């Protein structure tokens, strides 16, 4: 980058580049960033309302899912975070969705 005076500025941003084949993970009990959600019970996924933007009604993108069981709980627990990437939805209530799905152990 350069500013108006022509001097260079350096950034501390580091880009990650895969250095090998990436293994597909189909384990709902693992945490992951983006992609397709892995439901605790793939035979009975939740309603599509979970991933629908409440502003534009289009499908949102999965930002991440995290297996997050509570200590001494009788349930498995996964947190899913969704977001709409449309400019018209930005800064409006309802463009994010955070859902916790539980399943008996």
Backbone as XML, in Angstrom:
<?xml version="1.0"?>
<chain id="A" units="angstrom">
  <residue number="1" name="UNK">
    <atom name="N" x="0.830" y="-1.181" z="0.000"/>
    <atom name="CA" x="0.000" y="0.000" z="0.000"/>
    <atom name="C" x="0.870" y="1.237" z="0.000"/>
  </residue>
  <residue number="2" name="UNK">
    <atom name="N" x="0.346" y="2.297" z="-0.540"/>
    <atom name="CA" x="1.072" y="3.558" z="-0.471"/>
    <atom name="C" x="0.101" y="4.671" z="-0.126"/>
  </residue>
  <residue number="3" name="UNK">
    <atom name="N" x="0.608" y="5.674" z="0.546"/>
    <atom name="CA" x="-0.245" y="6.805" z="0.874"/>
    <atom name="C" x="0.008" y="7.927" z="-0.124"/>
  </residue>
  <residue number="4" name="UNK">
    <atom name="N" x="-0.597" y="9.097" z="0.096"/>
    <atom name="CA" x="-0.491" y="10.208" z="-0.848"/>
    <atom name="C" x="0.939" y="10.697" z="-1.014"/>
  </residue>
  <residue number="5" name="UNK">
    <atom name="N" x="1.786" y="10.555" z="-0.022"/>
    <atom name="CA" x="3.166" y="11.028" z="-0.095"/>
    <atom name="C" x="4.086" y="10.023" z="-0.780"/>
  </residue>
  <residue number="6" name="UNK">
    <atom name="N" x="3.575" y="8.859" z="-1.112"/>
    <atom name="CA" x="4.373" y="7.873" z="-1.824"/>
    <atom name="C" x="5.149" y="6.914" z="-0.950"/>
  </residue>
  <residue number="7" name="UNK">
    <atom name="N" x="5.096" y="7.053" z="0.367"/>
    <atom name="CA" x="5.805" y="6.114" z="1.229"/>
    <atom name="C" x="4.985" y="4.834" z="1.362"/>
  </residue>
  <residue number="8" name="UNK">
    <atom name="N" x="5.653" y="3.741" z="1.569"/>
    <atom name="CA" x="4.967" y="2.451" z="1.681"/>
    <atom name="C" x="4.620" y="2.154" z="3.125"/>
  </residue>
  <residue number="9" name="UNK">
    <atom name="N" x="3.426" y="1.583" z="3.315"/>
    <atom name="CA" x="3.001" y="1.116" z="4.630"/>
    <atom name="C" x="2.886" y="-0.395" z="4.559"/>
  </residue>
  <residue number="10" name="UNK">
    <atom name="N" x="3.269" y="-1.058" z="5.613"/>
    <atom name="CA" x="3.183" y="-2.512" z="5.648"/>
    <atom name="C" x="2.061" y="-2.934" z="6.580"/>
  </residue>
  <residue number="11" name="UNK">
    <atom name="N" x="1.442" y="-4.026" z="6.236"/>
    <atom name="CA" x="0.346" y="-4.551" z="7.025"/>
    <atom name="C" x="0.799" y="-5.817" z="7.745"/>
  </residue>
  <residue number="12" name="UNK">
    <atom name="N" x="0.205" y="-6.096" z="8.887"/>
    <atom name="CA" x="0.488" y="-7.326" z="9.618"/>
    <atom name="C" x="-0.446" y="-8.458" z="9.223"/>
  </residue>
  <residue number="13" name="UNK">
    <atom name="N" x="-1.217" y="-8.280" z="8.157"/>
    <atom name="CA" x="-2.155" y="-9.298" z="7.697"/>
    <atom name="C" x="-1.375" y="-10.438" z="7.056"/>
  </residue>
  <residue number="14" name="UNK">
    <atom name="N" x="-1.697" y="-11.648" z="7.459"/>
    <atom name="CA" x="-1.071" y="-12.829" z="6.876"/>
    <atom name="C" x="-2.171" y="-13.669" z="6.250"/>
  </residue>
  <residue number="15" name="UNK">
    <atom name="N" x="-1.969" y="-14.060" z="5.011"/>
    <atom name="CA" x="-2.944" y="-14.873" z="4.310"/>
    <atom name="C" x="-2.568" y="-16.338" z="4.446"/>
  </residue>
  <residue number="16" name="UNK">
    <atom name="N" x="-3.552" y="-17.165" z="4.701"/>
    <atom name="CA" x="-3.296" y="-18.597" z="4.801"/>
    <atom name="C" x="-3.477" y="-19.255" z="3.446"/>
  </residue>
  <residue number="17" name="UNK">
    <atom name="N" x="-2.502" y="-20.016" z="3.039"/>
    <atom name="CA" x="-2.559" y="-20.717" z="1.769"/>
    <atom name="C" x="-2.377" y="-22.193" z="2.063"/>
  </residue>
  <residue number="18" name="UNK">
    <atom name="N" x="-3.339" y="-23.040" z="1.616"/>
    <atom name="CA" x="-3.189" y="-24.470" z="1.896"/>
    <atom name="C" x="-1.934" y="-25.019" z="1.233"/>
  </residue>
  <residue number="19" name="UNK">
    <atom name="N" x="-1.216" y="-25.844" z="1.966"/>
    <atom name="CA" x="0.004" y="-26.423" z="1.418"/>
    <atom name="C" x="-0.156" y="-27.911" z="1.154"/>
  </residue>
  <residue number="20" name="UNK">
    <atom name="N" x="-1.385" y="-28.343" z="1.086"/>
    <atom name="CA" x="-1.657" y="-29.743" z="0.804"/>
    <atom name="C" x="-3.156" y="-29.946" z="0.674"/>
  </residue>
  <residue number="21" name="UNK">
    <atom name="N" x="-3.538" y="-31.165" z="0.433"/>
    <atom name="CA" x="-4.948" y="-31.469" z="0.285"/>
    <atom name="C" x="-5.669" y="-31.266" z="1.611"/>
  </residue>
  <residue number="22" name="UNK">
    <atom name="N" x="-6.861" y="-30.693" z="1.546"/>
    <atom name="CA" x="-7.655" y="-30.449" z="2.741"/>
    <atom name="C" x="-8.662" y="-31.584" z="2.887"/>
  </residue>
  <residue number="23" name="UNK">
    <atom name="N" x="-8.654" y="-32.207" z="4.030"/>
    <atom name="CA" x="-9.530" y="-33.327" z="4.302"/>
    <atom name="C" x="-10.955" y="-32.845" z="4.556"/>
  </residue>
  <residue number="24" name="UNK">
    <atom name="N" x="-11.931" y="-33.511" z="3.962"/>
    <atom name="CA" x="-13.328" y="-33.169" z="4.203"/>
    <atom name="C" x="-13.724" y="-33.752" z="5.551"/>
  </residue>
  <residue number="25" name="UNK">
    <atom name="N" x="-14.298" y="-32.906" z="6.386"/>
    <atom name="CA" x="-14.677" y="-33.341" z="7.736"/>
    <atom name="C" x="-16.187" y="-33.441" z="7.814"/>
  </residue>
  <residue number="26" name="UNK">
    <atom name="N" x="-16.693" y="-34.623" z="8.069"/>
    <atom name="CA" x="-18.131" y="-34.846" z="8.169"/>
    <atom name="C" x="-18.556" y="-35.111" z="9.603"/>
  </residue>
  <residue number="27" name="UNK">
    <atom name="N" x="-17.814" y="-34.562" z="10.545"/>
    <atom name="CA" x="-18.077" y="-34.807" z="11.960"/>
    <atom name="C" x="-18.782" y="-33.603" z="12.578"/>
  </residue>
  <residue number="28" name="UNK">
    <atom name="N" x="-20.047" y="-33.766" z="12.936"/>
    <atom name="CA" x="-20.822" y="-32.672" z="13.545"/>
    <atom name="C" x="-20.287" y="-32.302" z="14.924"/>
  </residue>
  <residue number="29" name="UNK">
    <atom name="N" x="-19.451" y="-33.144" z="15.511"/>
    <atom name="CA" x="-18.908" y="-32.878" z="16.845"/>
    <atom name="C" x="-17.573" y="-32.148" z="16.779"/>
  </residue>
  <residue number="30" name="UNK">
    <atom name="N" x="-17.216" y="-31.674" z="15.615"/>
    <atom name="CA" x="-16.002" y="-30.873" z="15.447"/>
    <atom name="C" x="-16.409" y="-29.442" z="15.131"/>
  </residue>
  <residue number="31" name="UNK">
    <atom name="N" x="-15.546" y="-28.496" z="15.409"/>
    <atom name="CA" x="-15.810" y="-27.098" z="15.074"/>
    <atom name="C" x="-15.228" y="-26.811" z="13.699"/>
  </residue>
  <residue number="32" name="UNK">
    <atom name="N" x="-15.888" y="-25.907" z="12.938"/>
    <atom name="CA" x="-15.396" y="-25.582" z="11.607"/>
    <atom name="C" x="-15.829" y="-24.189" z="11.207"/>
  </residue>
  <residue number="33" name="UNK">
    <atom name="N" x="-15.149" y="-23.638" z="10.232"/>
    <atom name="CA" x="-15.455" y="-22.311" z="9.709"/>
    <atom name="C" x="-16.060" y="-22.466" z="8.323"/>
  </residue>
  <residue number="34" name="UNK">
    <atom name="N" x="-17.234" y="-21.868" z="8.132"/>
    <atom name="CA" x="-17.878" y="-21.813" z="6.824"/>
    <atom name="C" x="-18.290" y="-23.156" z="6.257"/>
  </residue>
  <residue number="35" name="UNK">
    <atom name="N" x="-18.713" y="-23.112" z="5.005"/>
    <atom name="CA" x="-19.109" y="-24.328" z="4.310"/>
    <atom name="C" x="-20.554" y="-24.713" z="4.576"/>
  </residue>
  <residue number="36" name="UNK">
    <atom name="N" x="-20.804" y="-25.989" z="4.493"/>
    <atom name="CA" x="-22.137" y="-26.548" z="4.696"/>
    <atom name="C" x="-22.255" y="-27.019" z="6.140"/>
  </residue>
  <residue number="37" name="UNK">
    <atom name="N" x="-23.379" y="-26.716" z="6.800"/>
    <atom name="CA" x="-23.506" y="-27.143" z="8.197"/>
    <atom name="C" x="-23.570" y="-28.656" z="8.314"/>
  </residue>
  <residue number="38" name="UNK">
    <atom name="N" x="-23.015" y="-29.148" z="9.401"/>
    <atom name="CA" x="-23.109" y="-30.567" z="9.738"/>
    <atom name="C" x="-24.020" y="-30.654" z="10.951"/>
  </residue>
  <residue number="39" name="UNK">
    <atom name="N" x="-25.216" y="-31.171" z="10.745"/>
    <atom name="CA" x="-26.212" y="-31.218" z="11.816"/>
    <atom name="C" x="-25.964" y="-32.389" z="12.743"/>
  </residue>
  <residue number="40" name="UNK">
    <atom name="N" x="-26.345" y="-32.224" z="13.999"/>
    <atom name="CA" x="-26.194" y="-33.306" z="14.979"/>
    <atom name="C" x="-26.963" y="-34.547" z="14.542"/>
  </residue>
  <residue number="41" name="UNK">
    <atom name="N" x="-28.135" y="-34.353" z="13.974"/>
    <atom name="CA" x="-28.904" y="-35.476" z="13.442"/>
    <atom name="C" x="-29.187" y="-35.200" z="11.967"/>
  </residue>
  <residue number="42" name="UNK">
    <atom name="N" x="-28.330" y="-35.694" z="11.062"/>
    <atom name="CA" x="-28.494" y="-35.385" z="9.643"/>
    <atom name="C" x="-29.798" y="-35.909" z="9.043"/>
  </residue>
  <residue number="43" name="UNK">
    <atom name="N" x="-30.433" y="-36.884" z="9.697"/>
    <atom name="CA" x="-31.695" y="-37.423" z="9.190"/>
    <atom name="C" x="-32.874" y="-36.496" z="9.452"/>
  </residue>
  <residue number="44" name="UNK">
    <atom name="N" x="-32.730" y="-35.613" z="10.436"/>
    <atom name="CA" x="-33.796" y="-34.655" z="10.733"/>
    <atom name="C" x="-33.185" y="-33.265" z="10.942"/>
  </residue>
  <residue number="45" name="UNK">
    <atom name="N" x="-32.754" y="-32.611" z="9.851"/>
    <atom name="CA" x="-32.171" y="-31.279" z="9.998"/>
    <atom name="C" x="-33.222" y="-30.273" z="10.440"/>
  </residue>
  <residue number="46" name="UNK">
    <atom name="N" x="-32.803" y="-29.181" z="11.064"/>
    <atom name="CA" x="-33.765" y="-28.166" z="11.494"/>
    <atom name="C" x="-34.388" y="-27.459" z="10.294"/>
  </residue>
  <residue number="47" name="UNK">
    <atom name="N" x="-35.383" y="-26.667" z="10.551"/>
    <atom name="CA" x="-36.081" y="-25.906" z="9.529"/>
    <atom name="C" x="-35.115" y="-24.974" z="8.789"/>
  </residue>
  <residue number="48" name="UNK">
    <atom name="N" x="-35.407" y="-24.704" z="7.532"/>
    <atom name="CA" x="-34.571" y="-23.785" z="6.758"/>
    <atom name="C" x="-34.660" y="-22.361" z="7.287"/>
  </residue>
  <residue number="49" name="UNK">
    <atom name="N" x="-35.591" y="-22.091" z="8.190"/>
    <atom name="CA" x="-35.688" y="-20.766" z="8.816"/>
    <atom name="C" x="-34.412" y="-20.431" z="9.586"/>
  </residue>
  <residue number="50" name="UNK">
    <atom name="N" x="-33.682" y="-21.444" z="10.025"/>
    <atom name="CA" x="-32.443" y="-21.221" z="10.770"/>
    <atom name="C" x="-31.421" y="-20.457" z="9.943"/>
  </residue>
  <residue number="51" name="UNK">
    <atom name="N" x="-31.432" y="-20.659" z="8.639"/>
    <atom name="CA" x="-30.419" y="-20.023" z="7.794"/>
    <atom name="C" x="-31.031" y="-19.037" z="6.799"/>
  </residue>
  <residue number="52" name="UNK">
    <atom name="N" x="-32.174" y="-18.466" z="7.151"/>
    <atom name="CA" x="-32.834" y="-17.479" z="6.290"/>
    <atom name="C" x="-32.701" y="-16.098" z="6.923"/>
  </residue>
  <residue number="53" name="UNK">
    <atom name="N" x="-32.268" y="-15.133" z="6.109"/>
    <atom name="CA" x="-32.133" y="-13.757" z="6.580"/>
    <atom name="C" x="-33.527" y="-13.202" z="6.865"/>
  </residue>
  <residue number="54" name="UNK">
    <atom name="N" x="-33.691" y="-12.596" z="8.040"/>
    <atom name="CA" x="-34.997" y="-12.045" z="8.393"/>
    <atom name="C" x="-35.243" y="-10.680" z="7.761"/>
  </residue>
  <residue number="55" name="UNK">
    <atom name="N" x="-34.240" y="-10.154" z="7.043"/>
    <atom name="CA" x="-34.402" y="-8.880" z="6.347"/>
    <atom name="C" x="-34.848" y="-9.124" z="4.904"/>
  </residue>
  <residue number="56" name="UNK">
    <atom name="N" x="-34.041" y="-9.879" z="4.127"/>
    <atom name="CA" x="-34.337" y="-10.085" z="2.700"/>
    <atom name="C" x="-34.977" y="-11.445" z="2.402"/>
  </residue>
  <residue number="57" name="UNK">
    <atom name="N" x="-35.001" y="-12.338" z="3.372"/>
    <atom name="CA" x="-35.582" y="-13.684" z="3.259"/>
    <atom name="C" x="-34.767" y="-14.630" z="2.362"/>
  </residue>
  <residue number="58" name="UNK">
    <atom name="N" x="-33.534" y="-14.254" z="1.988"/>
    <atom name="CA" x="-32.647" y="-15.153" z="1.245"/>
    <atom name="C" x="-31.861" y="-16.014" z="2.220"/>
  </residue>
  <residue number="59" name="UNK">
    <atom name="N" x="-31.223" y="-17.036" z="1.691"/>
    <atom name="CA" x="-30.403" y="-17.913" z="2.527"/>
    <atom name="C" x="-29.147" y="-17.170" z="2.983"/>
  </residue>
  <residue number="60" name="UNK">
    <atom name="N" x="-28.768" y="-17.394" z="4.240"/>
    <atom name="CA" x="-27.554" y="-16.805" z="4.782"/>
    <atom name="C" x="-26.401" y="-17.796" z="4.623"/>
  </residue>
  <residue number="61" name="UNK">
    <atom name="N" x="-25.200" y="-17.312" z="4.879"/>
    <atom name="CA" x="-24.003" y="-18.144" z="4.819"/>
    <atom name="C" x="-23.608" y="-18.571" z="6.229"/>
  </residue>
  <residue number="62" name="UNK">
    <atom name="N" x="-23.160" y="-19.811" z="6.336"/>
    <atom name="CA" x="-22.656" y="-20.303" z="7.618"/>
    <atom name="C" x="-21.283" y="-19.695" z="7.857"/>
  </residue>
  <residue number="63" name="UNK">
    <atom name="N" x="-21.131" y="-18.935" z="8.945"/>
    <atom name="CA" x="-19.822" y="-18.383" z="9.302"/>
    <atom name="C" x="-18.993" y="-19.434" z="10.015"/>
  </residue>
  <residue number="64" name="UNK">
    <atom name="N" x="-19.607" y="-20.054" z="11.042"/>
    <atom name="CA" x="-18.916" y="-21.155" z="11.710"/>
    <atom name="C" x="-19.902" y="-21.965" z="12.536"/>
  </residue>
  <residue number="65" name="UNK">
    <atom name="N" x="-19.473" y="-23.160" z="12.864"/>
    <atom name="CA" x="-20.207" y="-23.986" z="13.817"/>
    <atom name="C" x="-19.203" y="-24.501" z="14.824"/>
  </residue>
  <residue number="66" name="UNK">
    <atom name="N" x="-19.657" y="-24.619" z="16.059"/>
    <atom name="CA" x="-18.748" y="-25.030" z="17.125"/>
    <atom name="C" x="-19.429" y="-26.032" z="18.038"/>
  </residue>
  <residue number="67" name="UNK">
    <atom name="N" x="-18.780" y="-27.169" z="18.218"/>
    <atom name="CA" x="-19.263" y="-28.133" z="19.193"/>
    <atom name="C" x="-18.945" y="-27.566" z="20.561"/>
  </residue>
  <residue number="68" name="UNK">
    <atom name="N" x="-19.974" y="-27.332" z="21.361"/>
    <atom name="CA" x="-19.795" y="-26.623" z="22.630"/>
    <atom name="C" x="-20.615" y="-27.264" z="23.745"/>
  </residue>
  <residue number="69" name="UNK">
    <atom name="N" x="-20.257" y="-28.479" z="24.156"/>
    <atom name="CA" x="-21.030" y="-29.128" z="25.217"/>
    <atom name="C" x="-20.800" y="-28.435" z="26.560"/>
  </residue>
  <residue number="70" name="UNK">
    <atom name="N" x="-21.800" y="-28.471" z="27.390"/>
    <atom name="CA" x="-21.674" y="-27.931" z="28.738"/>
    <atom name="C" x="-21.222" y="-29.051" z="29.677"/>
  </residue>
  <residue number="71" name="UNK">
    <atom name="N" x="-20.424" y="-28.729" z="30.684"/>
    <atom name="CA" x="-19.982" y="-29.758" z="31.631"/>
    <atom name="C" x="-21.183" y="-30.410" z="32.326"/>
  </residue>
  <residue number="72" name="UNK">
    <atom name="N" x="-21.132" y="-31.691" z="32.488"/>
    <atom name="CA" x="-22.158" y="-32.458" z="33.191"/>
    <atom name="C" x="-23.543" y="-32.374" z="32.550"/>
  </residue>
  <residue number="73" name="UNK">
    <atom name="N" x="-23.609" y="-32.001" z="31.272"/>
    <atom name="CA" x="-24.897" y="-31.917" z="30.582"/>
    <atom name="C" x="-25.250" y="-33.259" z="29.971"/>
  </residue>
  <residue number="74" name="UNK">
    <atom name="N" x="-26.527" y="-33.537" z="29.880"/>
    <atom name="CA" x="-27.003" y="-34.768" z="29.253"/>
    <atom name="C" x="-27.151" y="-34.590" z="27.745"/>
  </residue>
  <residue number="75" name="UNK">
    <atom name="N" x="-26.744" y="-33.416" z="27.227"/>
    <atom name="CA" x="-26.935" y="-33.110" z="25.815"/>
    <atom name="C" x="-25.620" y="-32.767" z="25.116"/>
  </residue>
  <residue number="76" name="UNK">
    <atom name="N" x="-25.528" y="-33.155" z="23.827"/>
    <atom name="CA" x="-24.517" y="-32.612" z="22.934"/>
    <atom name="C" x="-25.051" y="-31.241" z="22.532"/>
  </residue>
  <residue number="77" name="UNK">
    <atom name="N" x="-24.163" y="-30.298" z="22.240"/>
    <atom name="CA" x="-24.616" y="-28.954" z="21.878"/>
    <atom name="C" x="-23.694" y="-28.381" z="20.805"/>
  </residue>
  <residue number="78" name="UNK">
    <atom name="N" x="-24.295" y="-27.856" z="19.731"/>
    <atom name="CA" x="-23.544" y="-27.219" z="18.656"/>
    <atom name="C" x="-24.113" y="-25.831" z="18.441"/>
  </residue>
  <residue number="79" name="UNK">
    <atom name="N" x="-23.215" y="-24.837" z="18.336"/>
    <atom name="CA" x="-23.600" y="-23.455" z="18.076"/>
    <atom name="C" x="-23.330" y="-23.177" z="16.601"/>
  </residue>
  <residue number="80" name="UNK">
    <atom name="N" x="-24.346" y="-22.657" z="15.899"/>
    <atom name="CA" x="-24.233" y="-22.300" z="14.485"/>
    <atom name="C" x="-24.387" y="-20.789" z="14.366"/>
  </residue>
  <residue number="81" name="UNK">
    <atom name="N" x="-23.493" y="-20.141" z="13.613"/>
    <atom name="CA" x="-23.576" y="-18.695" z="13.392"/>
    <atom name="C" x="-23.697" y="-18.448" z="11.888"/>
  </residue>
  <residue number="82" name="UNK">
    <atom name="N" x="-24.768" y="-17.748" z="11.501"/>
    <atom name="CA" x="-25.085" y="-17.470" z="10.109"/>
    <atom name="C" x="-25.077" y="-15.961" z="9.885"/>
  </residue>
  <residue number="83" name="UNK">
    <atom name="N" x="-24.828" y="-15.530" z="8.633"/>
    <atom name="CA" x="-24.912" y="-14.106" z="8.300"/>
    <atom name="C" x="-25.279" y="-13.936" z="6.832"/>
  </residue>
  <residue number="84" name="UNK">
    <atom name="N" x="-26.032" y="-12.879" z="6.572"/>
    <atom name="CA" x="-26.372" y="-12.495" z="5.204"/>
    <atom name="C" x="-25.279" y="-11.554" z="4.714"/>
  </residue>
  <residue number="85" name="UNK">
    <atom name="N" x="-24.859" y="-11.720" z="3.470"/>
    <atom name="CA" x="-23.776" y="-10.877" z="2.965"/>
    <atom name="C" x="-24.255" y="-9.795" z="2.002"/>
  </residue>
  <residue number="86" name="UNK">
    <atom name="N" x="-25.555" y="-9.549" z="1.963"/>
    <atom name="CA" x="-26.072" y="-8.512" z="1.072"/>
    <atom name="C" x="-25.871" y="-7.133" z="1.678"/>
  </residue>
  <residue number="87" name="UNK">
    <atom name="N" x="-25.429" y="-6.217" z="0.858"/>
    <atom name="CA" x="-25.188" y="-4.848" z="1.317"/>
    <atom name="C" x="-26.476" y="-4.222" z="1.867"/>
  </residue>
  <residue number="88" name="UNK">
    <atom name="N" x="-27.606" y="-4.508" z="1.248"/>
    <atom name="CA" x="-28.870" y="-3.910" z="1.690"/>
    <atom name="C" x="-29.292" y="-4.400" z="3.082"/>
  </residue>
  <residue number="89" name="UNK">
    <atom name="N" x="-28.738" y="-5.509" z="3.535"/>
    <atom name="CA" x="-29.084" y="-6.054" z="4.853"/>
    <atom name="C" x="-28.114" y="-5.624" z="5.946"/>
  </residue>
  <residue number="90" name="UNK">
    <atom name="N" x="-26.951" y="-5.111" z="5.559"/>
    <atom name="CA" x="-25.940" y="-4.752" z="6.551"/>
    <atom name="C" x="-26.470" y="-3.736" z="7.547"/>
  </residue>
  <residue number="91" name="UNK">
    <atom name="N" x="-26.063" y="-3.914" z="8.767"/>
    <atom name="CA" x="-26.421" y="-3.041" z="9.889"/>
    <atom name="C" x="-27.916" y="-3.067" z="10.224"/>
  </residue>
  <residue number="92" name="UNK">
    <atom name="N" x="-28.626" y="-4.090" z="9.738"/>
    <atom name="CA" x="-30.038" y="-4.220" z="10.062"/>
    <atom name="C" x="-30.234" y="-5.432" z="10.967"/>
  </residue>
  <residue number="93" name="UNK">
    <atom name="N" x="-31.145" y="-5.290" z="11.896"/>
    <atom name="CA" x="-31.446" y="-6.390" z="12.801"/>
    <atom name="C" x="-32.044" y="-7.547" z="12.006"/>
  </residue>
  <residue number="94" name="UNK">
    <atom name="N" x="-31.514" y="-8.731" z="12.235"/>
    <atom name="CA" x="-32.033" y="-9.915" z="11.566"/>
    <atom name="C" x="-31.125" y="-10.464" z="10.488"/>
  </residue>
  <residue number="95" name="UNK">
    <atom name="N" x="-29.993" y="-9.802" z="10.238"/>
    <atom name="CA" x="-29.099" y="-10.319" z="9.197"/>
    <atom name="C" x="-28.114" y="-11.343" z="9.730"/>
  </residue>
  <residue number="96" name="UNK">
    <atom name="N" x="-28.086" y="-11.537" z="11.049"/>
    <atom name="CA" x="-27.279" y="-12.573" z="11.685"/>
    <atom name="C" x="-28.202" y="-13.573" z="12.361"/>
  </residue>
  <residue number="97" name="UNK">
    <atom name="N" x="-27.757" y="-14.789" z="12.455"/>
    <atom name="CA" x="-28.499" y="-15.796" z="13.189"/>
    <atom name="C" x="-27.535" y="-16.631" z="14.009"/>
  </residue>
  <residue number="98" name="UNK">
    <atom name="N" x="-27.811" y="-16.786" z="15.282"/>
    <atom name="CA" x="-27.013" y="-17.639" z="16.158"/>
    <atom name="C" x="-27.978" y="-18.647" z="16.766"/>
  </residue>
  <residue number="99" name="UNK">
    <atom name="N" x="-27.708" y="-19.900" z="16.529"/>
    <atom name="CA" x="-28.612" y="-20.959" z="16.982"/>
    <atom name="C" x="-27.839" y="-22.042" z="17.713"/>
  </residue>
  <residue number="100" name="UNK">
    <atom name="N" x="-28.449" y="-22.555" z="18.735"/>
    <atom name="CA" x="-27.861" y="-23.674" z="19.491"/>
    <atom name="C" x="-28.775" y="-24.869" z="19.309"/>
  </residue>
  <residue number="101" name="UNK">
    <atom name="N" x="-28.211" y="-25.946" z="18.813"/>
    <atom name="CA" x="-28.958" y="-27.180" z="18.613"/>
    <atom name="C" x="-28.451" y="-28.184" z="19.646"/>
  </residue>
  <residue number="102" name="UNK">
    <atom name="N" x="-29.399" y="-28.822" z="20.344"/>
    <atom name="CA" x="-29.023" y="-29.830" z="21.360"/>
    <atom name="C" x="-29.548" y="-31.194" z="20.931"/>
  </residue>
  <residue number="103" name="UNK">
    <atom name="N" x="-28.838" y="-32.207" z="21.388"/>
    <atom name="CA" x="-29.255" y="-33.589" z="21.140"/>
    <atom name="C" x="-28.863" y="-34.415" z="22.353"/>
  </residue>
  <residue number="104" name="UNK">
    <atom name="N" x="-29.787" y="-35.228" z="22.808"/>
    <atom name="CA" x="-29.531" y="-36.105" z="23.971"/>
    <atom name="C" x="-28.353" y="-37.003" z="23.671"/>
  </residue>
  <residue number="105" name="UNK">
    <atom name="N" x="-27.466" y="-37.152" z="24.672"/>
    <atom name="CA" x="-26.281" y="-38.010" z="24.515"/>
    <atom name="C" x="-26.671" y="-39.459" z="24.491"/>
  </residue>
</chain>
